Amino acid sequence: MSNPSGHEAICRRCRAVIEATDKYCHSCGASTANLAAPTPRWSESPWVVLPLLFLILGPLALPLLWRSRQFTTSWKTILTVLVVGITVIVCFEVWQTVQQTLVELQKLQGF
């Protein structure tokens, strides 16, 4: 899931992904002199992001996924589609259950 080429770095000012050979950041124009390879933060770990996506926060964890440097763009896209799909299915099932419950309550009250 991490970038195997190792030719990318992170701008210290705006945190944009830049090529390690660039002299200036394309996003903010900051100098990249003496730019060392950044160490990933604990919040970028797949062991943190994946449980947050699928077990705890669902779609609310998508910004955390997209800020992580541990996933490639294709993995981020795949995981986003999965999370959105699961969210749509869960919302549909909850809606169906609420509708069935309301129909049963109306039958009990004699409406």
N, C-alpha and C positions, 0 to 999 in steps of 0.2 A: 503494500500500500504506500510505502514511501517512494520518493523519487530515486531511482537507481543511478541516474546520471551524475548526481551530485554537483551539477553546474549551476545551481540556483542559490541565491542568498536572499536575505530579508532586509529591507531598508529599516534602519533604526528609527527613523522619524515617523514614517507612515505605515510601516509593516507590510508594504507591498512586496510581492515576489519579483526579484530582478535577477538578471544573469550575473554570475560571479565576476565576469570580465567587464561589466559596465562600470564606467567612472562616475556616473550620476544616475540617480533614481529617475525613472520615466514618469512616475506619478507626482513626486513633490520636488524634484530637482536637487535633493540633498547629495552631497558627496559620499561616495562609497569607499573612500580611502581607508585603509586599515580595517576593512570589514571582515571579521572572522565569521566562520560558520556558526549560526546561532544554535544554541541548545534548545531542544523542544521543551515547552512547558508541560507540566503534568496534565493540564486541561486539554492538550492536543493528543494525548495518548489514545490509541484505539480502545484500550481497556477502560477508559473513562467515557469516551464519546459514544461508543456503541450501546452500552447499557442505558445511557441517558436517552438515546434515540428510541430504543425499542422497549424499554421497561419503565422508565421514569417520566420523562418529559415529552416524549413523542416529537411532534413538529416544532415545539418550542426550543429544541436542542439543535435545530438546523443551522442557526448562525454559528454555533460552536463547531459543527462539522465543517462548515465552509471556511472558518478561520484556521482550522488545523492544517499544519504542513505535513502531517503524517499520511494523508490520503491524496491520491492523484485526482485530477479533475474528473476522470471517468468514474472512479469509485464514488466520489461525492455525488455525481449525477445519479448513479444507480441507487445509492442509499437514499437520496432525496425522493426519487420516484417510489421506492418501497415504502418509505415513511408516509408519504402523502397518500398512497394507495391504501395502506392499512388504516390511516386516519379516516378516509372516506368510507371504508367498509364499516368501521366501528361506529361512525356517526349514523350511517344508514340503519344499522342494527338497533342502535339506541332509539332512533326515530320510530322504527317499526314496533319496538317494545312499548314505547310510550303510547302510540296509537292504539295498540291492542289493549293496553291497560285502561285507557279512556273508554273504549267501547265496552269493556266488561263492567266498568263502573256505571256507565249509562244503563246497561241492562239490569244491574242490581238496583238502581234507583227507580227503575220503571219508566224511563223516558223513552 
